[in-house]
Amino acid sequence: MSPVRRPARLAALAAVSALTLAVGCAPADEGDEPSGSDATASCKKADLPLKTAGKLTIGTDSPAYEPWFVDDDPSNGKGFESAVAYAIADQLGFSEDEVVWETVPFNTSYQPGEKTFDFDINQISITEERAKAVTFSEPYYKAAQAIVALESSPYAKATSFADLKDAQFGAQVGTTSLTAIDQIGPAKKPRVYDDTNQATKALEVGQIDVLVMDLPSAFYTTAAVLSKPGTIVGQFQPDTGQSEEFGLLLQKGSELVTCLDEAIGELREDGTLADLEKEWLSETTGVPELS
């Protein structure tokens, strides 16, 4: 599949009023909200503050899992995040051959310091803690957390957090899913794994009773990853009552964030993000809410 292409270009946004531009260019405080940072004066391709002139460098982890990527190949335009990345690149004026992908481990992407990529796209939840070290774009996706169990597990029929109190939980290190386990209040300390692959294997062999992950990944895991029949026990929202939000991650203070925010806004307004979500991510209906 070819990446989604839209005729709209951010160059058209150059006609914004002088007042709007002045506000957008004002430097932000270190303690500002996760999305938004310093602004750049122009979103024309030639004026973008890039790591490599004429190239848009995008980071993500390896392996790159479905439904976010397909065939462990971010450059093929298939999978939700690959398609979103290319749609954003198109908005910024980049052709497919001007996009460069590099491998960035998930749990190092949001650490402080110089970045070698222009932005990272890897189901990275926007949090205030992470935003102290990096800059986030506006969200391109909102997701709930989900609890996965083997169908043979006594916890597969749980209908509340209380039913899961004695379960051994597990999650990937550095994820919001791991943090969200505190909301459930299990009696046992959660087990932590370096990646989703290890966490899934732990569920299969009985090291953990239930696995917490974002809902779209839970659909794929139960349908195509587990070697034993699995089920999604239920879904839940963070304590704030808001959906978990995924954002593009940039080096702290990167001026490119303003143009990325504009690109995401255009893709949301013209329906592209909704179309890509429908195409690449599983339906979330029918999964019960847990509390």
C-alpha positions as CSV (number, residue, x, y, z in Angstrom):
1,M,0.0,0.0,0.0
2,S,1.2,3.5,-0.8
3,P,1.2,6.1,2.0
4,V,-1.8,8.4,2.1
5,R,-1.3,11.5,0.0
6,R,-3.2,14.7,0.5
7,P,-2.9,17.8,-1.7
8,A,-2.8,20.2,1.2
9,R,0.6,21.6,2.0
10,L,1.7,23.5,5.0
11,A,3.1,26.2,2.7
12,A,-0.5,27.3,2.3
13,L,-0.5,28.1,6.0
14,A,2.1,30.7,5.5
15,A,-0.7,33.2,5.0
16,V,-1.6,33.2,8.7
17,S,-1.9,36.6,10.3
18,A,1.1,38.4,11.7
19,L,-0.4,38.3,15.2
20,T,-0.9,34.6,15.1
21,L,2.7,34.1,13.8
22,A,4.0,36.3,16.6
23,V,2.2,34.2,19.2
24,G,3.3,31.0,17.6
25,C,6.9,32.1,17.6
26,A,7.1,33.0,21.3
27,P,9.5,30.8,23.2
28,A,7.8,28.4,25.7
29,D,8.7,27.8,29.3
30,E,10.4,24.6,30.3
31,G,7.4,23.7,32.4
32,D,4.8,24.2,29.6
33,E,2.3,21.5,28.7
34,P,3.7,18.4,26.8
35,S,2.7,19.6,23.3
36,G,4.1,22.9,22.1
37,S,7.5,24.4,22.3
38,D,9.5,27.1,20.5
39,A,8.1,28.0,17.1
40,T,9.7,28.3,13.7
41,A,9.0,31.4,11.5
42,S,8.2,29.3,8.4
43,C,6.9,25.8,7.6
44,K,8.2,25.9,4.1
45,K,10.3,22.8,3.4
46,A,13.5,24.7,2.8
47,D,13.1,26.6,6.2
48,L,12.5,23.6,8.4
49,P,15.1,23.0,11.2
50,L,16.1,19.4,10.2
51,K,18.9,17.2,11.3
52,T,19.9,16.6,7.7
53,A,19.1,19.2,5.0
54,G,16.5,18.0,2.5
55,K,15.7,14.8,4.5
56,L,13.1,14.1,7.2
57,T,14.6,11.7,9.7
58,I,12.1,9.6,11.6
59,G,12.9,7.3,14.5
60,T,11.0,4.2,15.8
61,D,11.9,1.0,17.6
62,S,12.8,-2.4,16.2
63,P,11.0,-4.7,15.9
64,A,8.2,-2.5,14.7
65,Y,5.0,-4.2,15.6
66,E,1.6,-4.4,13.9
67,P,-0.9,-2.8,13.7
68,W,1.4,0.2,14.0
69,F,3.8,-1.1,11.3
70,V,3.7,-4.0,8.9
71,D,6.4,-6.6,8.2
72,D,8.7,-4.9,10.6
73,D,9.4,-2.3,7.9
74,P,8.5,1.3,8.8
75,S,9.5,2.5,5.3
76,N,6.7,0.6,3.4
77,G,3.9,3.0,4.4
78,K,1.8,0.2,5.9
79,G,0.4,0.2,9.4
80,F,-1.1,3.1,11.3
81,E,2.0,4.9,12.4
82,S,4.0,4.4,9.2
83,A,1.0,5.7,7.2
84,V,0.7,8.7,9.6
85,A,4.4,9.4,9.4
86,Y,4.3,9.5,5.6
87,A,1.1,11.6,5.6
88,I,2.9,14.1,7.8
89,A,5.9,14.1,5.6
90,D,3.7,14.8,2.6
91,Q,2.2,17.7,4.4
92,L,5.7,19.1,5.0
93,G,6.6,18.7,1.3
94,F,8.7,15.5,1.5
95,S,8.5,12.8,-1.1
96,E,8.9,9.1,0.1
97,D,12.5,8.9,-0.9
98,E,13.3,12.0,1.2
99,V,12.2,10.2,4.4
100,V,14.9,8.4,6.3
101,W,14.1,5.9,9.1
102,E,16.4,5.1,12.0
103,T,16.1,2.6,14.9
104,V,15.5,4.2,18.3
105,P,14.8,1.9,21.3
106,F,11.5,2.9,23.0
107,N,12.9,3.4,26.5
108,T,15.7,5.6,25.4
109,S,13.7,7.8,23.0
110,Y,12.4,10.1,25.8
111,Q,15.7,10.4,27.7
112,P,17.3,13.9,27.9
113,G,20.0,14.9,25.3
114,E,20.7,15.5,21.7
115,K,18.6,13.5,19.2
116,T,19.7,12.2,15.8
117,F,16.1,12.2,14.4
118,D,13.7,15.0,13.6
119,F,10.9,13.1,15.3
120,D,10.1,9.7,16.8
121,I,6.8,7.9,16.3
122,N,6.4,4.8,18.4
123,Q,3.2,4.8,20.5
124,I,4.8,7.2,22.9
125,S,2.4,8.5,25.4
126,I,2.4,12.2,26.2
127,T,3.2,12.7,29.9
128,E,4.3,15.7,31.9
129,E,7.3,13.7,33.3
130,R,8.6,12.8,29.8
131,A,8.0,16.4,28.6
132,K,10.6,17.6,31.0
133,A,13.2,16.0,28.8
134,V,11.7,16.1,25.3
135,T,9.1,18.0,23.3
136,F,5.8,16.4,22.2
137,S,3.6,17.3,19.2
138,E,-0.1,17.5,19.4
139,P,-1.6,14.0,19.8
140,Y,-2.2,12.0,16.6
141,Y,-4.0,9.1,18.4
142,K,-5.9,8.5,21.7
143,A,-6.1,5.0,23.1
144,A,-7.4,3.2,26.2
145,Q,-5.4,0.6,28.2
146,A,-6.4,-3.1,28.0
147,I,-5.9,-6.2,30.1
148,V,-5.0,-9.4,28.2
149,A,-5.2,-12.9,29.6
150,L,-5.2,-16.5,28.3
151,E,-8.7,-17.9,27.8
152,S,-7.8,-20.7,30.2
153,S,-7.0,-18.2,33.0
154,P,-9.4,-17.8,35.9
155,Y,-8.9,-14.0,35.4
156,A,-10.3,-14.1,31.8
157,K,-13.8,-13.6,33.2
158,A,-12.9,-10.7,35.5
159,T,-15.4,-7.8,35.3
160,S,-13.7,-5.4,37.7
161,F,-10.4,-4.3,39.2
162,A,-11.3,-6.2,42.4
163,D,-11.5,-9.4,40.5
164,L,-7.9,-8.9,39.4
165,K,-6.5,-8.0,42.8
166,D,-4.6,-11.3,43.2
167,A,-3.4,-11.6,39.6
168,Q,0.3,-11.3,38.7
169,F,0.5,-8.4,36.3
170,G,3.1,-7.7,33.7
171,A,3.9,-4.8,31.2
172,Q,6.7,-3.4,29.1
173,V,9.3,-1.2,30.8
174,G,8.9,2.5,30.4
175,T,5.3,2.4,29.2
176,T,2.2,4.1,30.4
177,S,0.7,0.6,30.6
178,L,3.2,-0.2,33.4
179,T,2.3,3.0,35.3
180,A,-1.5,2.3,34.8
181,I,-1.2,-1.0,36.8
182,D,-1.0,1.2,40.0
183,Q,-4.6,2.3,39.2
184,I,-5.7,-1.3,39.6
185,G,-4.0,-1.9,42.9
186,P,-2.9,-5.5,42.6
187,A,-1.5,-7.3,45.6
188,K,1.6,-8.4,43.8
189,K,4.4,-6.2,42.4
190,P,4.1,-6.1,38.5
191,R,6.8,-7.9,36.5
192,V,8.5,-5.7,34.0
193,Y,9.8,-6.8,30.5
194,D,12.2,-5.1,28.0
195,D,9.7,-5.4,25.1
196,T,6.3,-6.6,24.2
197,N,7.7,-9.9,22.8
198,Q,9.1,-10.8,26.2
199,A,6.0,-9.8,28.0
200,T,3.8,-11.9,25.7
201,K,6.0,-14.9,26.2
202,A,5.7,-14.4,29.9
203,L,2.0,-14.6,29.6
204,E,2.1,-17.7,27.5
205,V,4.4,-19.6,30.0
206,G,2.5,-18.5,33.1
207,Q,5.0,-16.1,34.5
208,I,2.2,-13.5,34.6
209,D,-1.5,-13.9,34.7
210,V,-2.4,-10.8,32.8
211,L,-0.7,-8.4,30.5
212,V,-1.4,-4.6,30.3
213,M,-1.0,-2.9,26.9
214,D,-2.8,-0.3,24.8
215,L,-6.0,-1.5,23.3
216,P,-5.1,-1.7,19.6
217,S,-2.0,-3.7,20.5
218,A,-4.1,-6.0,22.6
219,F,-6.4,-6.8,19.6
220,Y,-3.4,-7.7,17.5
221,T,-1.7,-9.7,20.4
222,T,-4.8,-11.9,21.0
223,A,-5.5,-12.4,17.3
224,A,-2.0,-13.0,15.9
225,V,0.8,-13.2,18.5
226,L,-0.2,-15.5,21.3
227,S,0.5,-19.2,20.7
228,K,-2.4,-20.0,23.1
229,P,-6.0,-18.7,22.9
230,G,-6.1,-15.3,24.5
231,T,-8.8,-12.7,25.3
232,I,-9.1,-9.1,26.1
233,V,-10.5,-9.0,29.7
234,G,-11.4,-5.3,29.4
235,Q,-10.3,-1.8,28.9
236,F,-9.9,1.2,31.1
237,Q,-8.9,4.9,31.0
238,P,-6.2,6.6,33.1
239,D,-7.2,8.2,36.4
240,T,-7.7,11.6,34.7
241,G,-10.6,10.2,32.8
242,Q,-9.0,11.1,29.5
243,S,-7.8,8.7,26.8
244,E,-4.1,8.0,26.6
245,E,-2.6,10.2,23.9
246,F,0.3,9.3,21.5
247,G,2.4,12.2,20.2
248,L,5.4,12.7,18.0
249,L,8.6,13.0,20.1
250,L,11.2,15.7,19.4
251,Q,14.4,16.9,21.0
252,K,13.6,19.3,23.8
253,G,12.8,22.8,22.4
254,S,12.8,21.7,18.8
255,E,11.3,24.4,16.6
256,L,10.0,21.8,14.2
257,V,7.1,21.0,16.6
258,T,5.0,24.0,15.4
259,C,5.0,22.7,11.9
260,L,4.3,19.1,13.0
261,D,1.3,20.4,15.0
262,E,0.0,22.2,12.0
263,A,0.4,19.1,9.9
264,I,-1.4,16.9,12.4
265,G,-4.2,19.5,12.6
266,E,-4.6,19.5,8.8
267,L,-4.7,15.7,8.7
268,R,-7.3,15.7,11.5
269,E,-9.4,18.3,9.8
270,D,-9.4,16.7,6.4
271,G,-10.3,13.3,7.8
272,T,-7.0,11.6,7.1
273,L,-6.2,10.5,10.7
274,A,-9.7,9.1,11.0
275,D,-9.4,7.2,7.7
276,L,-6.0,5.7,8.7
277,E,-7.3,4.7,12.2
278,K,-10.2,3.0,10.6
279,E,-8.0,1.2,8.0
280,W,-5.2,0.0,10.3
281,L,-6.5,-0.2,13.8
282,S,-9.0,-2.7,15.1
283,E,-12.5,-1.7,16.2
284,T,-12.7,-1.1,20.0
285,T,-16.4,-1.9,20.4
286,G,-17.5,-4.8,22.5
287,V,-14.6,-4.6,25.0
288,P,-16.0,-4.0,28.5
289,E,-14.9,-1.1,30.7
290,L,-13.2,-2.1,33.9
291,S,-13.2,-0.1,37.1
